[in-house]
């Protein structure tokens, strides 16, 4: 799995592009504080942006405005601009420029769970060698699989393998190994909502994991956990991965496993 790593650090967009721009002689704007593109008429055409610079509002004019604040932040910028669910904006005393109920709605993300295993002494030694050589940069293998709910010829599970230091002692050794199934085609949806017109206030984010009425996503994760157990029991991996650290999969009914997934789900 390709990752952007430089000097043992994951290199994100802010490091690669924004840091280089900070030294320029431009207003020092906090990226969290971009707010309300100026809007006029039913097309809600943006004329620029209003930003906070050292605590003061500054209006920046532009012929072209690109709203690119991420999956969460873009909805926040639009709603603070008066573009979004009219009822919510009215409650927050934001002038409605364009009533679009879909802004902030239909949020989807991949959910999954970590199935944690103890590493054998052989694997502990190998992981130590890899780490000492600077090669532990993240997961290196993804298994593409299909749940029982998936259509023929496609897939809806990614089973990600990775190892990490056992910082909380859960496995009893120096390392923990995880086989983590993730839902690739989520049916559940969540939403992003404003708490306040103030851009410094955090957004209200509900990922809505496992909320689909048919429980399709839960069924996919269940199949993924069972798949992880079957992989761990193969001859090749069985000598490297020992008993699961958090629960006994061979003793868990599917109902109990579903309860375990709900309590330990992650994004």
N, C-alpha and C positions, 0 to 999 in steps of 0.2 A: 504494500500500500504506500504510494508516494506521499511524503510529508515534507514540508518546508522547514528544515532544521539547519541552524547555523550556530556554531559554538555551543552545542548542546541545548539550544533554546528554540522553541517552536516560533517560527517567524511569521507574524500575522501582517495584515494589511497596514495597520497603524505603524508598526515598526518599519515596514518597507517603504511607505510613501509619506505618511503624515509627519513622522519625526524629521525627515529631511526638509519639510516645508516650515517647520516651527521657527527656524532661524531667519526666515525672510522678514523683511520690514513690512509686515502686514498686521492688522488687528489681531490681538491675542484672544481668539474666541474659544470658549469652552464648547467642544463638539456636542455635549449633552444639551446645550441651550439653544440650538437652532430652533426657531419657531416661526410660525405662520407666514408662509409665502403670501405676499399681498394678492388678494383675489378680487376680481370685478366681473360682473355679468354671469350668465348661466354657464359659461364655459369655465369659470373659475380660473382664468388665466393668471399665472404667477408673474409678478413684476420684479421680484427680487426676494429678499429674506430679511427678517428682523432677528438679530442675534444679540446676545448679551456679551458685552465687552467690559470686563472689570466691573460687573454689576450694573452697567447702564445699557439701555436698549439703543442699538444702532441699526439703521435701515440700510441695507446694501442693495442697490439696484442692479438688475441684470436682464439682458435680452433673453437668456435661456436659463432656466432653473431645473436642476436635476435633483429630485428627492431621493437620496440614497443613504438612509440612516439605519439600514438593516431591517430584518424581519419585524422587529418590535418598534424600533425608533421611527421608521418611516410612517407607520400608522399614527404615532404620537405627533409627529410634525404636521401631518394632514389635519388631524382633529384639532390641534391648537390653532390651525389656520382657518377653522370653520368649515372644513370639509370632512363630513362623517355623519354618524347617526344624529339626526336633528334633535331628538329627545334628550340624549345624553349631553350634547353641546349646550342646549338650553338650560339644563340643570346646572351646568358649570358656568353659566352666564357668558358663553362664547357666542358671538354673532354667527349665525348659520349662513355661510356663503353658498354651500351646496350640500343638500341633504342626501348623503350616500350611506345607507345602513351597512353596506358591506365593508366599509373601512374599519379595520381592526377585527373583523370576523373571519371565520373559516381558517383559523390558525392551525397548522399541522406540523408535527415534528415526529421524528422516529423515537419510539420508546423501546426500552429493552431492560435486561436484567443481567447482573454479573453472577455467573455460576462459578464459585471460587473453589479451587482445589489445592490440596497440599502438594508440594513438589517432592519428588523422590530425592534421595541424597545425590544420585547421579545428575539430576536436573539442577539441583541447588549448585553443584560445582560448576556446571556449564554456564548457568546464568551469571554466576560470579565472574567467570572468565570473560563473558560477553560484556558485562558492565565495566570491568577493568579496562577493556579495550575500547571503550567509548562507543559501542555499537548498540546499546539499548536505547533506541530512539522511538520506540512505540511498537504497536502491533505490526507484524509482518505478513500475516495471512488472513484472508477473509474467505469463508466458505459461503457460497451462494446456494440456498436451499429453498424448497417449497413446502409450505404447510399443507395440511389436509384441506384447507379452505381455498388454496390457490388453484387457479386455472391451469390446465395442462399446457406444458411448454413454456411456463413462466416461473417466476420465483417471487417470494415475498419475505424471505428471511436472509439477513446477513449474520453469520456466526463469526464473531471477531475473537481472535486469540491474542492474549497479551500477558505479560508478566510485570510485576512491580514489587518493590520492597514491602515486606510484611510489617508495616509500621505499627499496627495495633495488636500484633501477636495472634491474630485469629487462626493462622494455620499452624502455629507452633514452630515454624522454621523461619529462615531469613527471607524467603520469597513466597509470594502467592501467585498462582496461575489462574487466569480467568478465561472461560469460554462464554462469551456474551452474545446471546441472540438478540437481534434488533428487528423491529417491524419496518419493512421497507415501503409498504403501501398502506399507510395508516388510514383507517376509516373514521377515527375519532377526530373531533375538531375542538379547538378552544377559541380564545378571544383575547385581544389587547384592548384595554380601556384606559381612559384618562382618569386620574384621581383629582387633578387640579389643572387649571390653565398654566400654572407656573412650570416652566420646562425643567426646573431643578427638582421637582417632585417626581419620584419614581412612578413608572407606569404600573397599572394593575394587569398582571399577565397570568392567564389561566390556560395552561397547555391542554387541558381536557383529556389527558391520557386515559384510555380504557373507557371512554364515555359513549362510544357508539352503541346504540340500542340493541344491536344483534350480538354484542360481545365478540365481534370478529377479531379485534386486535388481541384480546385476552387469549383467544384460541390459538392465535399465531404464536404468541410468546410461550404458551404452554407447549406447543409442538417444538419450539426452539429449545426450550429447557430439556425436553426429553431427548432431542437430537444431541445436545451437548453431552448428556449422560451416556448416550450410545457411543459417541466419539471417544469419550474418556475410557470406555470399557474395551476399546479395540486393543489388539495385541501390541500395536506400535506405541500407542499412548498410555496403555495400562501400566507399563513399566516406569513411566515418567510422572504420571499423575496419580496421586493417592486419593484417599477418601475425600469426598466433598466436605468443605470446611464448615458450612453453616447448617446443613440438613442432610438427612439420609434419603437420597432419591429413591432407593429401592424400597423404602418403607412408606413413601408419601403417596396418598391417593391423589387423583387429579383435582378433587375439590380442595384438599389441603394445599396442594401445590398452587392452585389459583389464589388462595388466601395469602400464601407466601409471596407470590408475585405482586399482588396489590400493595403489600407492605414494603416491598423492596425495589419497586420499579424506579427506573432512572431514565433521563433523557440523553 
